[in-house]
């Protein structure tokens, strides 16, 4: 995971491919492959591995989050919505991006009330976020 976090994605792919061969029933190898592939902008490949990770461990916040990102980038907003809702249900403070992506999906679906609720939750869980004032202005435009 450190390799992927440091953007050493090719090396991370090697390590996680080997891990997958050694432990095909363990979700972390699939999460790692998905993370590295998301980093490399191969969202379709990432989604394939992350679907397997979620199948093996449905309550993995990391797997759900990475799958949500891949699905969003692929334009599968229904899947992204489910993933980010699951992330928030499992760990509301896992990532501010989960709330912001949900809000974006709801705005695209012309559902300003849900978008506003997502942003309000974002501010509750991340009150010191660097973009808090910007989010408050967006909420004002949404009538909140």
ZATOR-728426 format. One line per 10 residues: number of its first residue (from 1); for each residue x, y, z of C-alpha. Coordinates in pm, 1 decimal. Last residue first. Example, Ala and Ser with C-alpha at 12.3 -4.5 7.8 and 13.67 -1.06 7.14 Angstrom:
// ZATOR-728426
2) 1367.0,-106.0,714.0  1230.0,-450.0,780.0
This chain:
// ZATOR-728426
144) -2937.2,2587.6,303.3  -3089.8,2718.7,-18.2  -2861.7,2533.0,-259.5  -2677.1,2859.5,-326.7  -2621.6,2888.0,49.4  -2490.0,2530.7,51.9  -2241.1,2623.9,-218.4  -2127.7,2919.6,-8.7  -2086.2,2690.7,294.3  -1879.9,2452.0,80.5
134) -1650.8,2739.1,-17.6  -1611.0,2833.8,347.1  -1525.4,2474.6,441.0  -1259.4,2443.1,167.8  -963.4,2393.9,401.1  -1159.0,2139.3,604.1  -1180.0,2235.7,971.5  -1539.5,2119.9,1016.8  -1469.3,1778.1,860.0  -1739.5,1547.7,999.8
124) -2010.5,1810.5,1036.6  -1899.5,1997.3,726.3  -1916.0,1682.6,512.5  -2254.1,1599.4,662.3  -2378.9,1939.0,543.8  -2231.0,1868.4,201.9  -2412.0,1534.7,174.2  -2736.7,1691.8,298.0  -2702.5,1970.2,39.8  -2656.8,1722.0,-244.0
114) -2958.1,1529.9,-114.8  -3169.1,1844.3,-126.2  -3024.7,1958.8,-458.8  -3143.6,1649.5,-647.1  -3084.4,1743.9,-1008.2  -2922.7,1410.1,-1086.3  -2597.2,1589.5,-1166.3  -2628.0,1771.3,-832.9  -2682.4,1436.7,-659.7  -2369.7,1289.7,-819.6
104) -2164.7,1593.2,-719.2  -2292.4,1577.4,-362.7  -2199.5,1209.4,-342.9  -1853.8,1294.4,-474.7  -1810.3,1564.1,-210.9  -1924.3,1333.7,67.1  -1688.5,1050.9,-30.5  -1407.2,1299.0,-94.6  -1410.4,1398.7,271.2  -1266.5,1057.5,350.2
94) -1291.2,801.3,629.7  -1473.1,1018.4,883.6  -1817.9,863.5,840.7  -1675.0,509.6,868.8  -1896.9,214.3,775.0  -2207.8,411.9,678.4  -1995.9,672.5,500.4  -1810.8,409.6,298.8  -2139.7,232.6,219.8  -2291.7,555.4,86.4
84) -1973.7,601.9,-117.5  -2005.2,256.0,-269.6  -2376.1,277.2,-345.6  -2336.6,618.1,-511.6  -2038.9,498.5,-715.4  -2242.4,204.8,-844.2  -2528.1,430.0,-954.2  -2281.0,686.3,-1086.4  -2126.3,449.2,-1335.8  -1950.3,725.3,-1531.8
74) -1620.4,537.3,-1547.7  -1457.1,796.7,-1320.2  -1740.6,748.7,-1069.7  -1705.6,369.9,-1082.6  -1330.9,388.6,-1020.9  -1375.3,627.0,-727.8  -1652.3,418.7,-576.3  -1441.6,105.4,-617.2  -1158.5,277.7,-428.4  -1394.2,378.8,-148.1
64) -1567.1,41.1,-123.3  -1235.2,-143.9,-116.6  -1088.2,88.2,145.8  -1398.1,74.9,364.1  -1391.5,-303.0,360.4  -1736.0,-408.0,477.5  -1814.6,-619.7,170.0  -1497.9,-829.6,213.8  -1455.7,-1101.1,-50.2  -1714.5,-957.1,-289.6
54) -1584.8,-608.0,-218.8  -1230.9,-718.9,-309.9  -1359.5,-891.2,-625.4  -1540.2,-572.6,-730.0  -1214.9,-390.3,-654.9  -1017.4,-603.3,-897.2  -1257.9,-543.0,-1183.7  -1302.8,-176.4,-1091.8  -929.4,-112.6,-1110.1  -908.2,-258.1,-1459.2
44) -1190.8,-27.7,-1572.6  -1038.6,265.7,-1386.7  -702.1,243.0,-1556.0  -607.5,601.3,-1456.9  -264.7,486.8,-1331.4  -359.6,581.1,-976.2  -684.1,388.0,-1019.0  -470.9,91.5,-1128.7  -254.2,117.6,-816.2  -560.0,141.8,-590.7
34) -736.3,-146.3,-764.6  -432.7,-372.8,-739.7  -399.4,-284.1,-372.3  -767.0,-352.1,-306.2  -737.2,-685.1,-488.0  -435.2,-788.1,-281.0  -614.9,-670.5,32.9  -922.9,-886.6,-25.8  -768.6,-1222.9,62.3  -906.6,-1536.1,-107.2
24) -649.8,-1533.2,-388.5  -368.8,-1550.8,-130.0  -37.7,-1640.9,-299.3  -145.1,-1545.3,-649.4  -305.9,-1224.1,-523.2  8.5,-1140.6,-327.2  217.7,-1180.3,-644.3  -17.4,-949.2,-833.6  -5.3,-712.9,-535.7  374.1,-688.8,-542.9
14) 398.4,-645.3,-919.1  117.0,-388.7,-925.7  285.8,-196.3,-643.7  608.8,-187.6,-846.0  422.3,-42.6,-1142.7  233.7,197.9,-916.9  520.9,365.8,-738.0  280.3,654.4,-673.7  398.9,690.8,-313.0  56.2,578.2,-192.0
4) 79.2,282.9,-429.0  416.7,179.8,-285.0  290.8,230.7,69.7  0.0,0.0,0.0
